[in-house]
Amino acid sequence: MLCLRPGRWALAVTALLLSMPVLPIASSSPGPVSMSLYQGTIFIDGNGNFTPASGVVGGSGTPSDPFVIAGWTILAPSGPGIQIRNTNAYFVIRDVAIRDGSPTNPGVWLQGVANGQVLRLSSTGNRYGVVIQNSDNLTISASDVRLNDYEGISVTNSTRIVLANNRILDNGLYGVHVLDTSSANLTGNTVGGNGYLSATPIEVFFEAAPAAVFADNLLLAQGASGVYLSASPNGVVRGNSVANHSFAVFLESSDSTRVVGNSFVSNGFAVYVHSESVSVSENVFRDNGYGLYVFQQGNATIDGNQFSAFGGQGVVLWGSQRNRIRANRFNYTGVLLEGTTVNAFDSHEIASSNLVNGKPLRYYHDCGSISLDGQPTGQLLVSNCTAFRASNLTIGQTDVAVELAYVHDAVLEHNVLWGSFYGLRLIASSGVFVTHNSFALNSVQVSGRDRETWDAGYPSGGNYWSDYGGADDCSGTLQDVCPDADGIGDTPYTVSIAGDDRYPTTRPFNALPLPLAASFTMLPASGDTSSLFVLNASTSSDPNGPDSGILVRWDFDGNGVWDTDWSLTKTVAHRFEEPGSHTVRLEIMDGQGLMANMTREVFVEPVRFLGVEIPLAVALLSGAAIMIAVVSVLSLRWIRRRRELDALRFGTQVQGKR
């Protein structure tokens, strides 16, 4: 038996991992792929150089019988692994592995070519995985592009480029960079872990790439921007799954782009729009910090989406005008209007077909005297109106329960505004009379700068505030008749900088108990099948009694079957055995039998080592060995890649066969 001291054992494990052959990904072709070591690199300039001496193993260059370069393992320290330029004959590169081209050489370099296909390529440890320049009608599919120092796949000044069903992982800068290229199509790819050498990492970057299609891709959970479209109009982002990115989709000067049918889970910004006439439809937004954020640009169509996020925001329109919002479903979130001019608030079309927690979103603008009394309302947005009255409404668990922008001489009375980020938001409004309402458990009870009227004098009183900390020992106009409790606080309640409620009540005005607010946090926010997730429901609140008396129970997989019994313990730890998206549901109950619940999505990855998925059992059993190997390998790669960060972009070097 071979015995190694701990230090030498770690080096032996590292050496073994580094010496493992790089294999193409599995294909649908029958039988194993036989690969031979190619002596040198492949360089083809012009159709006449597709010859056996240049690695061609078959074909005649026609559409039905393309030239075939197949079955090679190529080491590329002396030049690009495969370089083809100035050709229009049909060719296929398949079942080829190229590695060790770092720090200067790409795996595959296609320049001024047309009618090519790259199938089941493995390109690892090179400067670039694949470089495409000034080319047309090329397809890269079922390939494995990972651990390259700079970009995984770089496409410049080209047309009709298709990247389909590839795995593009752990490359230093971008996973894919498409520049000055029209009609690029990225479909069915798995992308993740790219950009770790960049201060602002981006997985897939379309730059001056009109009519791009990004469809049915999976972006693995990590902190970078997912898909960035810059100056790339008329694009399509469809059917993708993006989780745990700082920006899932970023649209900058990419007008008329359509974002449709995607799944966005636990991102900072799911979709950030600084473009005109964008369409966002039929997407699922879950537990994002911001679902859809439209900044300054307008004329967006927001239609048929599902937004859910306890503590996050659904749709934010900042300084944006003339947007159409229809038939969306909001749970624990809603619509927030922001800006510095009246047009940012009153120029939209926001239909009552939008439902917030199952109730209509009501939007009024440019209106005279309107009275809204007792109608089911999930959210109330009012802009540029006079003499508006809202009474007997119960609105809760949304971005802002009631927003009044450029509203004058309005009355709010006998409403319950609860459990939202903003209970009441006042923007450039005046003469607003707010009394006999219940404000409970809002993060910000009232936001506003103008000093409004908050009570109807004594003994009628003002409003109920769940965070009022004063006592009720006295009575009278000056609250100086003591002891004589009268249900009115002895000291005023300061309503932010919008004035004082001189007579805050100590009991809610509504006869029924106020609703509970279910809430929980999850740490970590994402992980893999080896991660232990800690769920904490201690942020749940009961306005009718002590929070400590709340009972909780959990459903970890969203199947409607509770996985724990009722308990006063607010925290629980859970490990997800299957990768993918999981719905975690919390239900709470107080001493009066009132109940509330909320759900959150968590994205769980398989355990990955150097980009390779490994079973959980192997990961747990081999944890020490893997940790030592990871530290050793990544430390060496990091030092090498940092030397290359300031190098000029690759694009002019020409090298032939060695």
N, C-alpha and C positions, 0 to 999 in steps of 0.2 A: 504494500500500500504506500502511495506517495504521500509524504507528510510535508506541509509547508508551514513556516511561521506566519503569524497573522499578516504582517506587512507584505510578505512575498505572496501569500494566498490572494490578497486583494489585487496585486499586480497581475497575478496569473489569471484571475477572473476577468480583469480589464483586457488583458491581451487576448484572451479567448474570444471575448465579445467583439473586439476590433478585427479579429481575423476571420470572423464569420462571413461567408459570401453574401453579397447583396443579390437577392433574387427578385425577379419580376413578380408582380402580384398575380394571384390566381386568375385564370381565365376560363372561359367556357370550352376551350379547345380540349379534345380528349388527349389523355396521356400526359406524362411529364415532359417538360421542355428541356432539351439537351443543349447545353451551352459550352462553347469553347473559348479559350483565351485568345483574343486577337492580338497579334504582335504589332504594336504601334497604334496609331489612330487613323481614322478614315477621313479622307479629303476628296471631295468630288466637285469639280468646277466645269459646268456644262453637261449637256445630255450625253456626250460621247464618253464621259468618264465613269458612267455606270458600268463597271467591269468587275470580273472576279477579283482582279488585283486590288479593287477598292472595297472589298467586303461584300459584293453582290453575289447572292447565292442562287438567283433565278429571276425570271421575268423578262419581258421585252419592252416595258415602258408604256404600254397602251393602257387605256382605262380598264379593259378586261384582263390584262396580264401585266400588272405593274412590276417594275424592278423591285426585288426583295433583298433587304439587308436584315439578316436574322441570325439568332442563335449565338451572338458574340458577348463575351465579357471583355470590356475595354477599360484599361487603366489610363487616365488622362493627365498625368503630371507634365507631359511635354507638349500638350496642345489640346484643342477641343476634341472631345471623344469622337464625335461625328460632325463634320462640317460639310454642308452641301450648299452650293450657290449657283445662281445663273442657270437654272434648269426649269423646264416646264413639262418634262416627261413625268408620267405617273410612277410613284414609288411608294414603298411601304418599309418602314423600320419597325420590326417587331421582335419581341422576346430578346431584348438587348439590355445588358446592365453596364452602366458607365459610372465610374467612381474615381475619387482621388484627384480631381482636377483643381482643387484649391491650391493656391490662392488666386490664380489668374484665369483658369480655363473653364469654359462652360461644358456641360455634358453633351448637349446637342446644339448646334448653331446652324440655322436655316436662314439664308440670306438671298433675296432675289429669286425665290423659287415659287413654284405653283404645283398644285395637284399632288400633295404629299399626305401621307398618313403615318402617324407614330402610334404603335399599339403595344401595350404591355412593356413599356420602357421602365427601367429602374435607374434613376439618376440621383446619386447621393454623394455628398462630400465634395461637390464641385463649386466653382465660383457662382455660376448660375446652373439651374437644372436644365432649362431649355431656353434658347434665345431665338426669336423669330423676328426678322427685319425685312421690310419691303417685299412682302410675300402675299400670296393669294391662295385661297381654297386649300387650307391645311387643317387637319384634324389630329388632335392628340387625345387618345382615349385609353382607359383601363390601365393607366400608368401610375407609377409610384415616384413622386418627386419630393425629396425630403432632405433635411440636414445639409442644404447647400448654403454657402456663406452669404450670398447676396439675395437674389430673387429666385423663387422657385421656377416660375415661367414668366418670361419677359416678351411682350409683343409690341412692336413699334412699326408705324407706317405701313400697315397691312390691311387686308380686307378678307372677309369670309373665313374667320378663324374660329374653329370649334374646339372647345376643351370639354370632354365628356367623361364622366365616371372615373375621374382620377382621384388619387389621394395626394394632397399637397400639404405637407406637414413640416413644421419646425425649421423653416428657412429663415435666414437672418434678417432680411428686410421685408419685402412683400411676398405673400404666397403667390399672387398673380398680379402683374402690372401690365395694363393694356393702354398704350399711348398712341395718339394720332391714328387711330384704327377704327374703321366703321364696321358695324354688323358683326361684332364679336359675340360668340355664343358660349356661355359657360353653363353646363347642365349636368346635374347629378354628381357633382364633385364633393368630396369630403375635404374640408380645409380647416386647419387649426394650428396653433402654436407658432405662427409666423410673426416676424417683426420684433423679435426679442432684442435685437441690437439697435432699435430705433427708439427715440424718446417719445414719438407719437406713432406707435405701431399700427399698421393697417394690413388686414388679411388680403383683401382683393381691392385693387385700385384701378378704376377706369378714369383716364385722364384724356380729355378731348377725344372721346370715343362714342360718337353718336350711334343711336339705334342698337345699343348693346342689350343683350339678353342674359340675365342671371337667374336661372330657374332650377328649382328642385335640388338645391345644394344643401349640405349640412355643414354649418360652421360650429366647430367644437368649442365648448365653453372655455373662455379665457378673457383677458382684460382689454384686448385691442379693439380698434374699430373693425367692424366686420366688412361691410361693402361701402366704398366711398366712390361716388360719381361726381367728378368735377368737370364742368363744361362739356357734359355728355348728355345732350337732350334726347328726347324720344326713346328713352330706355324702358326696359321691362324688368322688374324685380318680382319674381313670381314663385310661389310654392316652396320657399326656402325655410329652413329652421335655424334660428340664430338665438343663442342663449349666452348670458353672462359676458357681454361685451360692453365697453364704454359707450360706443355708438353701434347699434346693429346695422342701420342703413343711414348714410349721410349723403344728402343731395345738395350740391353746391353748384349753382348756375346750370342746372340740368333740367330745363323746362320740359313740361309735358311728359314726364316720366310716370309710369304706372307701377304702383306697388300693390300687388294683389295676391291674396291667398297664402300669405306667409304666417309663420308662427314665431313670435318674439317673446322670450321668457327671461325675466330677471336681468334685463340690460339697464344701463344707466339711462340712455336715450334709445328707445327702440327705433324710431324714425325721426330724423332731424331734417327739416326742409328749409332751404334758402333758395328756392326756385319757384317759378311761376307755373300755374296751371297743372299742378301735380294731382294725380288721382290715387287715392289710398282706399282700397275697398276689400272687403271679405277677409281681412286679416284677424288673427287672434293675438291680442296683447295681454300678457299676464305678468303681474308683479314687476313691472318696469318702473324705474324712477320717474321717467316721463314716457308715456306711450307714443304720442305724436306731438312734435313741437314744430310749429310753423313760425319762422322768424321773418318778419317784415314783408316778404313776398306773399302773394295772395292768389285768389281765383282757384283755390284747391277744391277738389271734390272728395269728401270724406263720407263713405257710404258703406253700410252693412258690416262694420267691424264689431268685434267683441273686445271690450276693455275691462280688465279687472286688476285692481292693485290697491290693497289696503295700505295707505300711507304714501302711495305714489300718485301721480297725476295722469289723467287720461289724455285729453286733447288740450294743448295750450296754444293759443293764437296770440303771438306777441307782435303788436304793430302791424298785423296782417289784415287785409281787407277783402271783402267780397268772396268769402268762402261759403261753400254749401255743405251742410252737415245733415245727413239723413239716415234714418233706420239703423243707427248704431245701438249697441247694448252696453251699458256701463254698470259695473258692479263695484261698489266701494270707491268709485271715482266718477269723473264727469268732464265738463268743459270749463275751461278757465280763460277768460278774455283779458288781455293785457295790452297796454299801449299808452301813448301820450296825447292822442287826438281822438275826437269823438268818432271818427270813421273806423277806428280800430274796434269799436264796440257795436255800432249800429248799422254796419253795411253788410252783414252776413245773412244767409238763409239757414236758420237752424230750426228744423221741423220738430213737431211734437211726436213724430214717429221714433225719435230717439228716446230710449227708455233708460232711466237711471234707477237702479235697484227696483226695476219692474214698474216704475211710474213715469209718466211723460215728463220730458224736459221742456219747460215752458220758457220761451224767449219772446220778449216784447221790445219793440224799438220804434222810435219816432211816433210815439202815441200820446194821446190826450188822457182824459179821465177814464181809467179802467179799474174795476174792482175784481180781485181774485179771492174768492171766499170758499174755503173748505174743499177745493177740488184736489184730487190726488196729484201730487207734484213731487217729482224726484229731484228737481233742481230748478231754481228760478233766476233767470238772467234778464235784467231790464236796463235799457240804455236809451238816453235822449227822450225821456218821457216826463210828463207833468201830471201831478195829482193822481199818482198811482197808489192803489190801496191793496194790501195783501193781508189776509186774516185767516185764522183757523187752519193753517197749513202745518204739516209735520214733515220736515225734510232733514235727512241725516245721512251720514256715511258717504260723503262725496267730496269733491275738491273744494267747492264753495256752495253752501246751502242757498244763500241769496246774494246776488251781486247787483248793486245799483250803480250804474255809471252815467254821469251827466243827467241825473234824475233830480227833480225839484218838487218840493211840497208833497212828498210821499208819506204814507202811513203804514207802519207794520205793527200789528197788534194780535195778541192771542195765538202766536205761532210757536212751534217747538222746532228749534234749530239745534241739531245735536250731532255729535260724533264725526264732524267733518274737519278738514284742515282749517277752512274759514267758516265760521258761523254766518257772519254778515260782512260783506265787503263793500265799502263806500268809496267811489272814485269820482272826484269832481262833482259831488252832489251837494245839495243844500236844502234846508227846510224839511229835513226828514224827522218824523215823529215816531219813536220806537218805544212802545210800552206794553206791559202785560204779556211779554214773551218769555219763553224759557230757553236760555242758552246753556247747553249742557255738553261737557266733554269735547268741545272743539279745541283743536290745537291753538287756534287764534279765535277768540270769541268774536271780536269785531276788529276790522282793519279799516282805518279811515283817518283823514286829516282835519276835516271840517267838524266844528263843534255842533252836534245835533242835540235834539231833545230826547231824554231817556227816561223820563217819569212824568206821571200825571199829577204830581203834587201829593200832599198828605190829606187824607189817609188812603187815597186810591193806590198809590205806590208806583213802582217802576217795573223792573224785570227781575226774573230769577236767573242767577249766575251760579253755575255749579262750583266755580272756583272762588266764590266769595268767602273770605276768611273772617268776617266780622261777627260780633255777638248780637243777640236780640234780648237785651235785658230791660229796655226802656221803651217809651212811646212818646207821642206828641210831635208837633211840627219840628221842634228842635231835638227830638229824641232825648229829652231831659227829664221825663217823668219816670222815676225809677223807684222800686222795681215794678215794671209793668210791660211785659212782653206783648208785642202787637203783630208779630209776623213780618216786621220790617226791620232790616238791619240798622243798628245804631249809628253806623258810619257809612258814608257814601262809597260807591263802587266806581273806581276810575276805569272808564271805557277807553283803553289805549290813550291816544291823544285827541279823541273825538268828543271829550266832555265827561261829565260825571252823572251817574245814576244816583240821585240824592236819596232815594228810598228803595233800595234793592230788597226784594222779598226773600224770605228764608225758605219758602216752599214753592214748588213749581205751580204754575197756574193751571196746567192741564190736570184733569181729574184722574186719568189713568197713570200708572207708573211710567217713568221714562224708560226707553229701550236700553238694553245692555249694549256695550260695544265690545265685540270679540276681536282680539288682536294677538298675534304671536310673531316672534322673531325666530330666525333660523341661522345657526352658525355651524359650519361655514355656509355661505350662500349657494355654493355649488361644490361638487367634488366628484369622486369616483366611487366604485363599488367597495373600496376599502375604507371610505370615510365614515366617521361616526358623527352624525348630525345631531345637534342639541337644539330642541324646540322649546321655546320659552313663552308661555302664555300669561306671564305676570303683567304685561301691558294691557290686558283686558280690564274693563271698567264697569262698575255698577253704580249709577247715579242715585239708586234708591237704598243703598246699604254699603257696608264695608266691602272693599275689593277682596279682602282676604277670605270672605265667605263664598266666593265663586267656585263652583265645581267645574272641572274640565274633563273632556275625553277626546280621543284622537282616532282618526282613520288615516292610515299612512299611505294607502294606495287609491283613495277616492272611489272605492267600489260600493260605498254605502254601508259597509259592515264595520262597526267600531272595533278597533284593535286593542283598546284599553277600556277599563271600567271608569265610572265617575270617580274623581279624586280631587282633593284640595291641593295636591302637589301640582305646581304649574309647569314644571320642566320634565322633559322626557328625552332620552337618547335613542336614536334609531339608525340602523345601517340598511341601505337599500341593496338588495342582492342582484337586482337586474338593472342594467344600464338603460338610459332613456329618460323621458319626461315623466315625473310622478306628481300626482295631485295630493297634497296633504290637507286634510280637513280638520278643523278644530270646532268643537261645540262647547258652549259654556251655559251654566244655569245658576241662577241666584236662589236665595231662600224663599222667594215668592213663586218660584216655578217659572219665571221668565227665562227665555232661552235666546241665544244668538249664535251664529256660526260664521266662519270665514274659511276660505281656501287659499292656498299658495301653491305655485308650481316650483319644483326643484328639478334641475337637469343633472343627471348622474351619468358620468362617462365610464367606459370600461377602464380598468387599470392599464396605463400605457407606459412602456419603458423604451426610451429613445424612439418614440413614435409607433412602437409595436404594441398591440393590445395583448395582454396576458391575463389568464384566469385569476380570479380573486384568490383561490387557494394557493396557487403558485406564488402570487405576490406576497401573501402572508408568510408562507413557509420560507421564501427566499428573500425576505425583506432586508436582512443585513447585507447579503451579498450584493443585492441590487443597489442598495444605498452607496456602498463603497464604489461599485462600478460607475454609477451615475456621477458621483463627485469627481472621480478620476477622469472620465471621458469628457464631461462637460467643462471641466476646468481647462483641459488642453484645448478644446475647441474654442472656448471663450477667449483665451489669450491669443490664439491665432486670428480669430475674426476681428478682434479689436484693432489689430494692426492694419486691417483692410478697410476700416470704416471710411477713411478719408480718400480712398483711391477713386480715380475717375471712373465714371460709368463705362462699362465694357461696350465696345461697338466698332472698333477700327482694326483690331488685330486680325491678321490672316496667317494661318499656319496650315501646312499640308501634312501628309502622312509622314510619320517618323519611322 
